[in-house]
Amino acid sequence: MIKVNKQDALNYHMEGKPGKIEVVPTKMLSTQLDLALAYSPGVAEPCKEIAADKDNVYKYTAKGNLVGVISNGTAVLGLGNIGPDASKPVMEGKGVLFKKFAGIDVFDIEIDCTDPEEFIRIVKSLEPTFGGINLEDIKAPESFKIENALKEQMNIPLMHDDQHGTAIISSAALLNALELTGKKIGKIKMVINGAGAAAIACTKLYVALGAKLDNIVMFDKDGIIRPERNDLDIYRAQFVTTRKINTLAEAMEGADVFIGLSAANVLPPELVNRMAPDPIIFALANPDPEIDYDVAMATREDLIMATGRSDHPNQVNNVLGFPYIFRGALDVRATEINEAMKLAAVHALATLAKEPVPDLVLKAYGDNSINFGRFYLIPKPLDPRLITTVSPAVARAAMESGVARRPITNWEAYELELQERIGIDQKLMTRITNQAKKAPKTVVFAEADHFKILKAAQMVREQRIANPILLGNRSRIETIIRENHLDLEGVTIIDTFEEDTRREEYAQMLFNKRQRKGLTLFDSRRLMRDRNYFGSMMVETGEADALISGLTRDYSKTILPALQVIGVEEGVNKVAGMYIILNKKEPYFFADTTVNVNPTADELVDIIGLTARTVRFFDTEPRVAMLSFSNFGSVRGEIPDKGAEAVRKAKQRYPNLLLDGEMQANTALNRDLLRENYPFSELAEKGANTLIFPTLTAGNIAYKILQEMGGAETIGPVLMGMRKPVHILQLGSSIRDIVNMVTIAVVDAQNHTNQNI
């Protein structure tokens, strides 16, 4: 019989520590002890803790990250009343979206019950199981009664997504559409075609945002909602109109907004022409909208349109809302999802759509022209920023409105935890970005006549990471900005061919630096027409804090001007290049990957020192392995001997550095292999996180293979050893790569006041 320690059993079942959001760990179940901890007798300990204090259920079970997706299949989108069995694929699909986009676990439950009272009783009885309830595809008006009753009776966040998800997403799109047209929500005339659950919820939220009931006309399948009708339930009766309107044609006369939540092809083009200038049409019936998208857009050039379809712009897709709303609600252990939380989600989505679109989103949709405007009112579903934008907004609103039982105090840590939930491990770059924002620096871009550079410049400016200076042909830069609708108003543009006085001053300075190294004044004047020389001189003179270049030129041709103008820091013989490899486990650092072709043992010692110092710059303690094709002298040759000599000398120079080698790459990274075969190694306990390659060929090939095969993100190259911050992009870098390098350059510049990296 195995004796189980009480604390071991509690630890085994505990998924998160109080006051901190934790990713649920995977439990091992490979031994008899594991089985005893997971079930009998160990499971008795958390049971007793929860019996003593019911809130401990969130501490020792998965409840806090578990949502029930519950339906009776009476109103499945596009299919109608198909029953609980046929609705199950929809509910399972909803569970996939919860997990994919917000890391939330889901049980889908299909209930064979159409009686609202019985349905309410069944769902209420499930409260001990779930941290939240997502009601789905329940027909109106029963859905209103069910949701209202459950909100009153239950003490966990609950939402009927068909109602409120559509309301939240369409509200965000509406706010941005109105902003683009210059119209005020309190003055617009609005036609709502449809009076089901989604239409009622949407209209109520529009009113909460400022729309006036007197300006709203609602239609159901029997016509306009008027007070003299005797078939209205209490939900539709909220939206009766006393205006002298009887038909859809009359309602559309001068209307600013049409919201369709009804049926296909009920809005003819001639009624679109009756609308006010800059009309807004959200035709949200699925799969076929109230008016075909192409027909509507051909009818009015000034039209702004959204649908529920993914093959047209401005898709009102509930996946923009429900995963992140529940994520924020669960993370503060909210007792409900209230109006304040819904409105917070609306404003978060509307604001996010105005921010520059990340390169990875542009790639996902194959469209480099995505920018806030008539064809981009709300974010795309694959935008990874949604979780770190909407969820914190919802969590804050829950705290401010008094329904949060576990408030968040460290918002930076919360953002990291949100990223980890969906597999985005950006701890390192998040720390660097936060540091950069504390004291933005001036960064000169030497290749500003390129869209990627300009897009990155806009992003770092808007995120307050850096103040850009753009070098290049002024006319071409302004054309790219205009054609791509970039917001770079007020940013300094320098055309080096227009800068005769400054160019002559720089040429004289370069001549003075290099006149005894074969450079004439004529050569200096010629070179100063090169933007890399000009930009390097701006950094040298203090007119800029850092230089970014290399997107369109070979590395060697880009680094030479910086070396000639700025030079290396004192005590450094040669610069070196390092790549950061990010994966789910931890960051790894590869050097030298870009500069030194076949370094000597002494040069490898310098590279080890530069790399270790730079790794510490990234708040990581270096564990350095000198790589080779042998393990600790198992094979003799030029490369292994050089590596062993470098390690010996480096240990003398850097006695406190955790360093070993030479060794093979798999040996360096595999702790078990090290412990089993080379227990004497200083790296046997944790393995290496910093890899020094014996030649440029080896390092370059290694990181490029990782870069192309996927599974890890590469950041770099980080240029080490320059006297002032210069960072050279990889040829063809993405916008994300450029932003990352600018961020590193800014923090590099911040640190140069005390110590170079």
N, C-alpha and C positions, 0 to 999 in steps of 0.2 A: 504493500500500500504506500502510495506517494503522499508525503506530507506537503501541504501547500502553505507557504508563507502568505499571511493576509495582505501585506503591502505589495508582494509580487503579483497576487491575483488582481488587486485594484489597478496596479500599473498596467497589467496586461489588457484590462478592459478600458482604461482611460484613453480617450482620443484627443483630449485637449486640456490644457491647464487653465484654471480660472483666469479670466481677464485677457486671454490671448487666443486669437483664431489660429487653429492648427490644421494642417492637411492631415486627413485621416491616414494613419500608417497601415501598411499591409502586415497582417499578423502571420508569423511563422506557425506551422502546425505539423512539425516533422518528428516530434518526440512524444513520449508518454507524459512528460512534464508539461509540454505545450497543451496537450489535450486536457490535462487536469486543471490547468489555469483557465483554459477557454470555457470548459464546461464543468462537470462535477469533479471535485468539490469546490474548485476555485470560484466558480460563478456565483456561489452563495454570498461571497463577500460584497460585490457591488450590489447585489439584490438587497442585502441588509442596509447598505448605505442609502440606497434610494428609498427604501421603506421608511427610514428615519427622516429623510429630507427629499421630497419629491423632485426638487430642482437638480438633485444629483444625477437624474436620468440624462441630463445634457452632458454631464462630465464623464459618465461611464458607458454610454451607449452612443449609437449613431443618430439618435433622434434629431439632434441639432442641425444635421446636414441632410435630412430626409424629407422629401415633399411627396405627398400623395396626389397623383393626377387622377381625378375621379369624374366619371361621366355615366349617364344612362343612355347615351347615344341617340337622344331625341332631336338633336339639331346639329348634325355633323356638317361642317362647312362644305357646301356644294353637293351634298348627298342627302341631307334632310334627316328624317327619322328612320334610321336604319337599325336601331336597336343596339344593346350593349355588346353583343358578340362581334358584330360587324364594325363597331367603333374601336375595338381593341388595337388594330394596327396604328390608328391615329394616336391613341394614348401612348403606345410604346414609342412611336416616333417623337412624341413630345418629351418623353423621358430621355431620349438620345440628345435632344437639343439642350435640355437642362444640364446634362452631364458635360457635353462638349463645350458649351459656352460659359458655364458658371461653376462647373465642378460639383453640381448638386446631384445627390442620389435620388432615385425616384422609384416608387412602387406605383404601377398603374392599376386602378381598381375600377372595373366595369360593373355597375350595379343594375340588376334586373328589377327596376322599380320606377314607376312613373308617378306615384303618389307623392306629392311634395312633403307631407308630414312624415311619412315613413322614410323618405330619402334623407330628410334632415336628421331623423333619429339615428339612422345608420352611420352617417358621416360624423355626427357628434360623438358616437361611441368609439370612433377611431382616433380621437385626440391623443390618447397616450402613446400611439405609435409614431405620429408625425410631428415634425417641426413646423410644417406649413401645409396648406391645402390649396391645390390649383383645381378649381372646378372647370369643367370643359364640356362644350357641346351639349348644353342643356337648354331646351327651348323656352322661349318667353311665352307668357309672363311668369311661369313657374320658377324660372331661373332667378328672378328678382326676389321672390318670396324665400327661396332656398338660401340665397346668399345673405339676405338681410337677417334671417333667423340664425344662421350659423355664425355670423359676425357677432351677434349678441350673445350667443351661448358658448362660443369657443374662445380660448385665450391664446391662440396662435395665429400667425398671419394667414389670411385666406383671401382669395381673389378669383372671380369668374373671368378668366382671361378673354373670352370672346367679347365680353363687355369692355372691360377696363384696359386690356392690352391694346385693342383697336383704338380706344379713346385716347390713350396716352400717345401712341405713335402718330396718329392723325393730328393730334393737337400740336405736337412739335412741328410737323410739316406745315400746318396752318399758320403758326406763328411766323415761321420763316418765309412762307409765301406772302403773307401780309407785309412783312418787312421789305421784301423785294418790290412790292407794288406801292409801297408808301401808304397803305391803308391802315386804319385803326380798327381794332377788333370791336370796339364799342359802337362803331358807326356802320359796320357792314350789314348788308342784307343777305340772309342765308336761307337756302332751301335744303331741307333734309328729306331725301327720298328713301323711305323705309322707317319703320317704327318698332323694330325688334329690339332684342337685348343690346346689340352693339350700337344701334342708332340712338337709343335712349341714353346709354352711358356716354357716348360721344357728345351728344348735345348738352348733357349736364356738365361735362368737363369744359366744353366751350364757354358755357355760361360762367363757370367758375373762373375762367381766364378773362372774362370781361364782355363776352357777347351779350346782347340785350334780347330778352325773350320777345319783346315787341317786334324785333327785326327778324325773327325766325319763323319760317313756315315749314311744317312737317306733314309728310304724306305717308299713309300706309296703303295696303293693297286695295282698300275701299275708298281711297281718295284723301282729301285734305282733312286734317284734324281740326274740327270746328266744335264749338260748345254745344251746338244743337244736336250733335250726334249722340244717340243713346246706347251705343255699343262700345264706348271707351272704357278701358280699365283705368285704375288710378295712375298708372305709369304714363300712358299716352295723354291722359287728361292734363298733365303738367304743361303740355306744349300746344294747347289749343290757340288758334288765332282768331281775332275778331275783325281782321282786315278784310276788305271786300275782294277776296280772292277765292276762286272756286276750282281752278284748273292749274295744272302744272305750267301750262303756257303763260298764264297770267302771273304765276309766282316767279317765273324766270325773267320777267320783264325788269331790267335794271338790277338783277341780282348780282352780287359780288362773288358769292360762293355757292357751289352746288356740292353737296355731300351725298353720294349714292351708296346705300347699304341695303340694296333691294334685289333687283333682278337684271338680267342681261338685256341690253338694247332697248331700254325704256326712254332714253334721252335722244331725240332726233337732232341733227345738226342745226336745223332752223331755230330750235330753242336756245342753242348755244349762242347764236348770233343775237339773241335778245338780251344777253347779259351785259353788264356794265363793262367799261374798258378794263383791261388787265383782269379778266375773269379767272377764278380758281375753281377747278373741277377735280374732286376726288371721287373717282368712279371705282368703288371698292368691292363690287360684287365679283365673286370668284366661281368658276374660272373665267367667265366672260363678264366684262364690266358693263355698266349702264350705257356706255357709248364706247365704240372701238377707239383705241388710242390714236391710231393713224388717221381715222376719220375726224376725230376731234381736233387734232393738231393741224390738219389741213383746213379746218373750218375757220380758225382764228389764229393769227400769227402772235397775238399778245396773250395767248392762253398759257396758264400754268396748270399742269395736270399731274395727278398721281393715280396709281391703280394698285391692286393687290397682286399684280403679276411681276415675276422676276425678269421678264424679257422686255420691260419698259423702264424708263427712269422713274425715280421716286416711288419705289415699292413700299407700301405701308405693310410692313411685315412684323407680326407680333414678336418675332424672335429678337427684335431690337429692345424689347421691354421685359418680358416675364422672367428670363433667367436672371437678369441683373437686379430686378426689383426684389425677387425672392432672396437673392444672394445678400443684398443689403439688409433686408428684413430679418433674415436668419442670423446674420452676424451680430446684430445688436439684440437678438432674441426679442423682437417686437411682438407685442400682443395682438397686433392687427396691421393691415395695410390701409392707412387712412388717406384722406384727401390731400393732406400735406405731402405725403410720400409720393402720391401719384403726380402732383404738380411739380415736385422736385425732379422726378424722372422726365417730365415734359421739358422743363427748362434745360436739364442736362443734355438731352438729345438735341434740342434746338441749338444749343451753344456748340456742341461737338461738331455739328455739320458745318460750322463756319471756320473751323480750324483746318490747317493744311492737311491734306489726305496723305497718310503714310505710303511710302513706296511699295510696301508689301501688299497694300490694298489695291493700288493701281495695277500691280502685276496680277493679282488674283482676278481682277475684272478685265484685264487687257485693255485698259483705257488710261492714258496719261493726262487726259483733259478733265478729270473729275475735280471740280471746284464748286464752292458754294454758289448757287444760282438757280435759275428756273428748272434745270435738269438735275439738281442735286440739293434737295431740301432737307433730307435726313441722312444719317450715316448709312453705310452699307453693312449688311449683316455680318460680313467677315472682318469687320474692323476690330482689331484686338483691344482698342482703347475703350470699347464700350463698358467692359467690366470695371475698369478703373475710373470711369466717368459717372456711369449711372448708379452703380452700387453704393459708392460713398455718398452720393447726393441723397439717395433714399435712406441710407443709414443716418446721416445727419438730420434729415427731416424727422425721422422716427425719434431721435434723441430730443430734438427741439420741441416736438409736439407731445412729448411725455409718454410715449408708448414703448420706449426701449428699456429693457431690463438689464442689459449688459452694455453700457456705453463704450465706445472706442475712444481711447486717449492718445494713441500714437498713430497718426494718419499715414505717415510715411511707411511705417511697418505694415499697416493694413494694406497699402497699395502693393507692397511686395507679396504679401500673402495671397491677395487676389490674383496676381500674376502666376504664382506657383500653383494655384488651384487648376488653372487651365494649361499648365506646362510651360509658361513663359518665364524662364529663369533670367531675370534682368537685374539681379541684385547689384552686380558690379556697376553696370552702366547707370542704374538708378542713383546709386551713391554719387557717382561722378557727375551726373546731371544736376543733382541737388546742390552739389558743391559749386558747379559752374554758375548756377543761378544766383548764388550769394554775391558774386562780384563779376558780372559779365565783362569781357574784354573785347577789344577791337581786333577783328580778324580780317586780314586781307585775302581775298580770293583771286588767284592769278588767272583763272580760266572762267571768268564770269560771262563769257559769251556762249555759255552752254546751259541748256534748260535744267539739267540736274543740279548744277551749281546754284543757279538762281532759285530753284525750288528749295534747296537746302538752306540757302541764305534767308529766304522768307521764314522757314520753319525755326531756325535758331534765333532769328530776331523776334518772332512772335512768342516763342517760348522763353524769351529773355535769357538766353544762353550766351549770346554774343551780339556785338554790333558790327555788321558786315561793311567792308569796303570792297567795291567791285572793280576789278581791272579788266579792260577790254575795249573793243570798239563800241563807242557810246551808242551809235545808231543801231547796231545789231543787238546790243543788250536791251535797249528800250523796245525794240521790235519783239523780242522774245517775251519780255515782260507783258507787253500788250496782248500778244496773240494767245498767251497762256493764262491770262487774267490773274497774274501774280500781283501781290500787294507788297511792293518795295518802294512805295512813295517815301521820299526823304532820305533814302539810302545813298551814300556817296558813291558816285561812279567816276572813275578816273580812266581817261583814254590816254595812254602813255605817249601817243603821237601828238597830243595837244599840250603836253606838259613840258614845253621847251625849257623853261627856267629851272624847274625842279629836276628835269632829266639831266641838265648840264651840271647842276650841283652834285647829283648822284654820280655822274661820270667822273667828276674830279675826285670824289671820295674813293671810288673804286680804283682809279689810277694811282692814288696815293697808297692804297693798300697793296696793289699788285704790280707796281712799276718795276720792282726788282725780281719779278717772277715772269717776265717776258710780255707783260701787257702794256700796250701803248695807250695814250690818251684817245687816239682815234678808235682803237679797239673798245675802250671803255664807253665811248659815246655810242658806238654801234650796239654793244651789249645792253645798254640801258633802254633800248627799244624793246628788248625781251622782257615780258611781264614777270618772269621768274626772278630776273635780276632786279627789276624795279621793285617788286614786292618784297624781296629780301632786304633791299636797302631801306624800305619803309619800316621794317622790323628793326633793322640795325640802328636807325636814327630815332626810334621810339615813336614814330608816327602811327605805328600799328604794334599790337602786342604779339601777334602770331601770324604765320603764313600757312595757307592751305593750297596745295597744287598737286598735279600728277594725274588728273583724271584722263587727260588726252595725250600724255607724253610718257615715254619710257622713264622708268625710275631713275636710271643713271643720269639722264639728261636733265631731270628735274632737280636732283640733289646737288649737282655741280655748282649752280649759281649760289645756292645757300651756303655751301662750304666755302666758296671764294669770298662771299660778301660777309657772312656772319661768322663762320668758322666753328671749331669745336670748343667745348668748355675746357677750362684749365685742368691739366692733369690727364686729359683724354687724348690718346694717340689716334684712335679711329672711332667713328660713329658705328652704330649697329642698328639693326632693325628687329622688331619683335612683333609677333602676332598673338592676339588673345583668342583662345578657343573656348567658347561658352557651351557647356552642355548641362544636363539636369543635375549632375553630380557636383561639379565645382568648376571654376575657371582654370584653364591650363595656359601656360605661357611658352611660346616657341621662339628661340633665337639661335643664331642669326638667320633670318629668312630672306633678307633683301639686299645686304650691302657687301659683306666680305666673302669673296669667292672661295678661298682656301686658306683660312686663317692659320697662323702658326700657333704653337702652344702658348706663347706669351700673349698673342692677340686673343686667344680663347679666354685667357685669364681676365683680360680687360672686358670681354663680352660677358663673362660670368658676373663680374662686378656691376657692370651697367644694368644687366638684366635683373639681378637681385634687387638693386635699388629701385628699379622701375616697378617691379612686382609689388614692393612695399608701398609704392605710390598708390597702387590700386587696393590698398588696405588688405593685402594678402601676405602671409609669411611665406617666403620662397622655400621650397624643398627641391633642390637643384640636382638634376642628373646630367652628367656628361655622356652623350650617346655615342655609340659605335656599333659595329657588327659583332663585337665580342663582349664577354662578360668578365670583367676583372682579370684581364690577361689570358683568357682562354685561347685567344688567337693572337699571334704577333703580327705586326705590320705597321705601315706608316700611320694609318688612321687610329688604330687602338693605342699605339705608343704615344702619339701626339695627345690623345685624350687623357691618358693616364698621367702624362707629364703636366698637362694643364690643371688637372685636379690636385696634384701634389703642390704645385705652386699657388693655386688659388686658396687652398687650405691654409697656407702660410700667410697669405695676404689678408684673407677674410676668415679668421679663426672661429668666429661665431656663426658662420653661415652653415646651414644644413646642406651638405654637398657630398656626392659620391659618384663613382664611375671609374673607368668607363664601363658602360653596360648597354645592352640592347633595349630598344624602346619598350617592348612588352615586359621586360624585367623591371624597368623603371616604374611602370604604371601598375603592375600587379603585385600588391602587398603579399599575397599568399605565396606567390612564386619567390619573392625576395626572402620571406621568412623561412621558407622550406629549404631553399638552396643556398642563400647567402645571408644567414642570420647576423653576420658581422656587420652588414651594411648599415650605415647611418639612416638609410631610407626604409629599412625593413618594417618599421612600425606603421608608417602612414603612406609610403610610396611617394613618388615625385609629382609635383605640379608644375615644375619649370624644367623644360627640356632644352639643353644646349646641343645644337647640331654641329658635327665636325666640319661640314662644308656647306656652302650656300646651296649646292645642288640638293643635298639631303633635306635641308630645312624647307626649301621652296617646294619641292615635290610633296613633302608630307602635308603641309598646310593646304596646298591646292587640291590634293586628293580629298581631304576632309571637307573642304569648301564645296566641292562639286558633288560628293556622294551624299551630303546632307547629314542630318542628325545632330549637327552642331553649327552654331553661328560663329563666324570669324570676324574679329575686329582688328583693324590695323591696315598697314603696318605702322607701329609706333616707332618713330625715329628717336634713338637714344644717343645722348652725348653732345648735342648741339649747344652752343653757348646761349642761344635764344630759341624760343619755340618755333620750330618748323616741322610740319607734318605732311608727309607725301602720300597721296592716295594711291591705291592700286588702280592700274589702268582699267577703266570701265566700271568703277565703283557705283553701287546703287545710291540712291538718295539717302537711305537709312545709313549706309556706310559713311557717307560724307558728314551727316549730322553727328554720328558717333565720333568721328575724327575731330570735328570742330569742338565738340564738348571736351574731349581729351586735351586739345590744344589750349582751350580756355583755362582749364585747371592747371595745365603745365605752366601757362603764363602767370597764374596766381602764385604758383610755387617758386617761380624764378626770382621773385623778390628776395627769397631766403636761400633757396637751394634748387639747382637744376634737377630734373628727373633723369 
